[in-house]
Amino acid sequence: MFIRSSNVGYPRIGEKREWKKALESFWNGQINEQQFIETMEHIRLDSIRKQVEKGIDLIPIGDFSLYDHVLDAAFMFGYIPERFQQIDNALEQYFAMARGTNGQHALEMT
């Protein structure tokens, strides 16, 4: 009998909270957008690699988020409130929706 192993999700924060540290460093201006994206990609791929090394057969994908899964869905389907549509940079727009700007309040994430 062959039994396959699966995983319903994997913590996105990293072994030493790398996700949180990268996010805060980006928000504080300590790393730039490129460094942030590369760090997040490394964390995401590292979690997949660890699961492969542990012999998990069915590894979920699409469970990583830069900030919030509900925000990801809204962003993916183009739900960009008018007050954020003037922001040209996608990452800036994403985080403006999450955190607000000096002139605009954030989306309600409840």
KAFEN-V568909 format. One record per residue. RES is the residue in three letters. PSI is psi in whole degrees, 0 to 359 (NA if undefined). NEAR is the number of other ideal C-beta (glycine too) atoms within 10 Angstrom. Layout:
# KAFEN-V568909
((RES | PSI | NEAR) (RES | PSI | NEAR))
This chain:
# KAFEN-V568909
((MET | 132 | 2) (PHE | 124 | 4) (ILE | 129 | 5) (ARG | 143 | 7) (SER | 149 | 11) (SER | 172 | 10) (ASN | 133 | 14) (VAL | 353 | 7) (GLY | 165 | 9) (TYR | 136 | 16) (PRO | 131 | 10) (ARG | 352 | 17) (ILE | 340 | 14) (GLY | 161 | 18) (GLU | 325 | 10) (LYS | 34 | 8) (ARG | 34 | 12) (GLU | 324 | 16) (TRP | 309 | 21) (LYS | 317 | 12) (LYS | 318 | 15) (ALA | 317 | 22) (LEU | 313 | 19) (GLU | 323 | 12) (SER | 321 | 15) (PHE | 313 | 20) (TRP | 326 | 12) (ASN | 359 | 8) (GLY | 14 | 7) (GLN | 336 | 12) (ILE | 154 | 18) (ASN | 178 | 11) (GLU | 316 | 12) (GLN | 315 | 8) (GLN | 320 | 13) (PHE | 310 | 18) (ILE | 316 | 15) (GLU | 319 | 13) (THR | 315 | 19) (MET | 321 | 20) (GLU | 318 | 11) (HIS | 315 | 13) (ILE | 315 | 17) (ARG | 312 | 19) (LEU | 327 | 11) (ASP | 322 | 13) (SER | 322 | 22) (ILE | 316 | 15) (ARG | 316 | 11) (LYS | 321 | 13) (GLN | 321 | 18) (VAL | 314 | 11) (GLU | 331 | 8) (LYS | 357 | 10) (GLY | 18 | 7) (ILE | 127 | 16) (ASP | 316 | 12) (LEU | 101 | 10) (ILE | 126 | 17) (PRO | 148 | 14) (ILE | 164 | 7) (GLY | 13 | 7) (ASP | 6 | 15) (PHE | 144 | 19) (SER | 145 | 15) (LEU | 335 | 20) (TYR | 303 | 16) (ASP | 134 | 15) (HIS | 324 | 12) (VAL | 318 | 12) (LEU | 320 | 19) (ASP | 314 | 15) (ALA | 315 | 11) (ALA | 315 | 17) (PHE | 316 | 19) (MET | 322 | 8) (PHE | 8 | 8) (GLY | 19 | 6) (TYR | 85 | 11) (ILE | 107 | 17) (PRO | 150 | 12) (GLU | 323 | 7) (ARG | 346 | 15) (PHE | 357 | 18) (GLN | 341 | 9) (GLN | 351 | 9) (ILE | 118 | 17) (ASP | 325 | 7) (ASN | 122 | 10) (ALA | 318 | 11) (LEU | 320 | 13) (GLU | 320 | 13) (GLN | 316 | 17) (TYR | 310 | 20) (PHE | 333 | 20) (ALA | 320 | 22) (MET | 324 | 24) (ALA | 319 | 15) (ARG | 347 | 13) (GLY | 176 | 14) (THR | 182 | 15) (ASN | 327 | 5) (GLY | 349 | 7) (GLN | 139 | 16) (HIS | 153 | 10) (ALA | 164 | 14) (LEU | 150 | 20) (GLU | 122 | 5) (MET | 57 | 11) (THR | NA | 4))
